[in-house]
Amino acid sequence: MFRIRPFAFDWIALAIIAAVPVAIFWQSATSLEQQGAASGGPLENAAFYPRVIAVLLAFIVAVHVARLGLGKVQTLSPLKASDGTRLALVLSAVFVAYLLVLPYAGFHIVTPVLLLVFLLAFGVRPVSAVPGAIGMWLVASFVFEGLLNVVLPVGVFNITLFS
């Protein structure tokens, strides 16, 4: 019934996307609950918005699983690597490394490097990539720290810019 091989990348993508709602509900039930941030009404509950997103993602995954299972998806996605696939895997690995280093080095050190690597990987010339990465980092820093008062990971160097 479920055609796995001809739609391998669809199933892999669905598994990855389905892991997000699972992680959100798990965090809401454990970590946020222990901190007292997942109780109360929607306005005082830090887990409310992530749960809404998790429900929407789970619904989208269920719809796509049904479409695959019923044969409604016609474009095959066999497990065959191409240049775009390799780039996606490399950049995914770079992003995972970023997430692992982020708590230790801090947002303001690691994020411009990540943005520069992504821009260069997408073919942006270095002359444009360097100011582009710095600009995106500063805008993101200002929006989150300055406007939204979000505490970004400071790392061992305890660096903040707009807070």
Salt bridges, closest charged atoms under 4 A:
ASP10 OD1 - HIS64 NE2 3.30
ASP83 OD1 - ARG86 NH1 3.55
GLU145 OE2 - HIS108 NE2 2.91
